[in-house]
Amino acid sequence: MRKILFPFEIHHAWYKESYVYAVKLARNLGAELIVLNTFQIEAGDNITQSQYDQLVRNHWIRAHNEIIQFHDYYLNNYARVDSELRIKADHRFVHGNLISEFRKVMHSERIDMVVLPATGSDEPVWKNLKTLHRMTLDQNMASLMVTPCEGTFRPMVNILFAFVSGRIKGLSNHVNELLLMAGIYNATVHYVNLSKHRSPREDFDTGALRAIEEGHQKKRPFRVQGMHDRDAGNRLLEYISENDIQLVVIARHQLQLVGDLFRESVFEQICGTEKVPVLILGDRVLE
């Protein structure tokens, strides 16, 4: 993995926990963390260059201070050894619009993953977050991790991969990506095959099971589970709670299929109800 992008707005607490996830992933996966913040300056036509420069410095300092608070929170609560203090970061605090600058970065650089919080209660931030979620997913290539607005970071020792059997593409690649994530915390991977329609087939497709078994080859423990009924969405939420899942993973091309199992969006159901982050795997294979 090369680059993880973390866009943020100042004075909004739910970005703080997302920062912890972004730092943890960047450090453990050897990626560069791009920290993006934007600001706009409102000034009259008679502003001098020195006054404008001072306003730019003031905004830059605010963004820098916000990151210092995020980092202090990470250091005080999650960094236990010296190696956890080292990370390659690129801080970009620029004059402009967050959506526009985000689009520029996504189009001009190879971004492997974007880390963002789920939507909160603040209306302007809610709209921006929804837009950033959608823009990332529209790229197809980059993965998107959405973290709960409430709750705190937990080591990902139980990872759940939710998919609809028979409609999954590139399962072997996804297994390798899951093993990469699981290797960070020596995690168990839970493969849950979903469908809201009852199926005469076995609960777990034999081809999918073969791909999983061949991929793991005793490298990491795994479990398999089939859920084939009209209440599969609620059963999945129960499974997440009962098995202490810390991360739910879904392939990008299956997001709509899995989302159809819920009354609300996947992010609202899993991040909001279960307080568990969701990782949407893009088409670019994580390395």
N, C-alpha and C positions, 0 to 999 in steps of 0.2 A: 504494500500500500504506500502511495506516495504522499497524498495531501488530503487532510481533513479540514473542511471549512466550517467555522463557527461564527455566524453572524449574530450580533446582539444589539439591544437597545439599552440605554442606561436607565437606572432607577426602576427596574422591573425584576423582582426577586426570582421569578421562575427560571431566568437565564442562569442563575448561580449553579443550580444542580446540573443543568445541561453542560456547563463548563467542566464539571468534574468528569462526566462521561467522556467529553471530548478529549480532555487531558489523558485520562486513563487509556483510551483507545489509541491515541497518538503515541503515547509512550510505549505501550505494549506491542503495537504493530509497526513501530519504527517509522511513523509517518510525520510529516511536517504539519503543524497546526496553524492554519491561517485564521486569525482573529479579526473579524471585520466589524467596524462601527462607522456610521456616517453621521454628519451633522449639516444643518443648513443655517446660514447666517442671514438674518433680516436686518438690513441697514439702509439708510437713506442715500441719495445720490451724492451727498456732500461728504461722505465718509472718506477719510484719508487712508493712504496705504498702511501707515503705522497702526491706525485704529483697526483696520481690517486684519492685519497680521496678529494683533493682540487678541481679537475675537477668535481667530483660528487657534491660537495657542490655548486660550481658555477652554475651548471645546475639546481640544486634544487632551488637555490635563484632566478634564472630567472623565473622558473615556479611559484614560490611563489609570485614574484612581479607582474606577469601577473594576477594572481587571485586577488591580492590586487586591481589592476586597475579595474577588472571586478566588484569586490565587491563595490568599491568606486562609480562606475557608477550606480550600483543598489541602493546604499544607497542615493545618491544625487538626483536620479530621480524617484525612485519607492517606497522607504520605508518611509511611512508617520507616522507610529505609532511604539511604542516600540516593539509590538509583531512581527512586520515584520523584526526585527533585529535578531530574535532567530531562528536558524536552526541547525540541527544536520548534520555535514559534516565530511566526511572522505577523506582527501587529500592524494592521492597516486601519488607521483612523483618518478618514478622508472627508472632504467637503463634497456633499452630494446627497442623493436619495438612496436609501437602503436597498430598495427593490432594484433600482437601476444599476447600482454598483454590484449587487449580488449577481445580476444577470451578466454583467461584464466579466466577472471572475469565472462564472460557470462556462461562458462561451470561449474564453481565451486561455483557460488553463485546464489541465487534467485533474479534476476533483474526483476523488474516489468515494468520499463520504461527506455528507452534510449532517451536522448535529444541531437539533433545534428542540425547544420545549413544545409540548402540546399547547393548544390554544387556551389562553387564560380568560379572565373576566373583563380585562381592560379593553374596551372596544377598538381603539386605534391599533393597539398591539395585536389584538385578536385578528384583525383584518390583515395585518402585515404577515403574521405567522401563517395564516391560511394560504396567502399568496406565495410565500417562500416554500411551504410544503408542496404546493401544486407545481411551482416552477422546477423544483428538484425532481419530482416524479415525472414531469413532462420530458426531462432530459433523457430518461431511460437508462443512461449509463451509470450515473452516480447513485450510490446507496443513500438512504435517508434513515437516520435514527431520530425518533421522536420520544422525548423523555417526559414523564409525568410532571405537571405543575406542582403537585403535592407529593410528599414522600421524599426519601433520601436515597442516595446511591447505595446499592447493595452489590457485593461481588456476585458475578453471574455464574453460579455453580450449577444452576439448572436452566438450560436453554430449550425453548420449545419452537419447533419448526412446524407451522401449520400449512397444510396444502390440500388441494383437491386432487385425488389420485386420478390418473388417466388424462389429466389436463396439464400436468407439470412438465415443463421443458427443462432440459439440462440438469436433471436431479443430481447426477454425479458431481457436477461442478458445485452445486449448492451444498452437497455433503462435504466437499473439501473446504468450502468457506465456513461451514459450521464447525468443522474440526479446527480450523484456524482460530475461530472465536473461542471454542471450548478449551483450546490449549492454554489460553491466558489464565484460566482459573481451574484447570483440571475438571471441567464441567461435564455433567451428564447431559446428553442431547435427547430430547423427547420428540419423536416424530408423530404428529397427529394428523391422520388422514380424515378429511371432513367431507360431508355432503349432507344437504338438507333433504335429499330424496333417499328413500330406502333403496338399497341395492341388493340384488341376489348374490353378488359376488362376496368373496370373503371380506372381512372387515379391513384387511390390509392387502393391497394389490401385490402379487408375488414379484412382479418386475420391479416395483418400487422397493420392496423389502430386499431383493437381491442387490440393488444398487447401494442401499444403505449398509448392508453387511459387508460388501466388498470394499466400500469406502472406509469403514471403521477398522476392519481387520485387527480388532482388539486394541486399537490405539486409545480409544476413549469409550467409556460405557454409554450405552444408549438404550432407549425404551421405545416401543411402538404401540400406537393406540389408534383404533378406528372408531369414528363417530358418524353413523349413518342414520339420521332421523331428522325430523322437522325442527327439533330443538337443539341442533348441533351447536349453534352459537352459544346458548346458555350453558350447555355441557362443557364447551371449551373454557368458558369463564370459570366454571367450577373446578375444572382440571387445573387451571392456572393457580387457583387458590389452594387446592388440596395438595398439590405437589410443589408448592413454594417455588414457582417459576420466577426468575428474575429478568428474563428477556424473551420476548416473542419475536420470531423471525418469519417473514413472508416474502416470497419471490415477487418481484415487481409485476410480472405479467399475471400473477394470481391475486393481486390485491382486490380487484372487483369481485372475483369468485368468492373469496373468503369474506369480503365485506358484505356480500348478499346474505350472509347468515345472521347478521345483526340488524337491529332496528335503527341504530345510530352508526356513525362511522367507526371503523376499526380503532382509530386513535381515541375517540371518545369512550368507547367501550373498554378497551384494554388499559390505556393510560389513565383515563378518568375513573373508571370503576375499580380496576384491580391495582392501580398505581404501579404498573409495570411498563418499562419502555418497549417500544416496537421498532424493529429494524426491518426496513424494506430493502431487499437486495436488488441493486440495479443490474443491468445486463453486463457490465464490466466485472469480470471475475476478480474478487479480492485476492491479493497476493501478499 
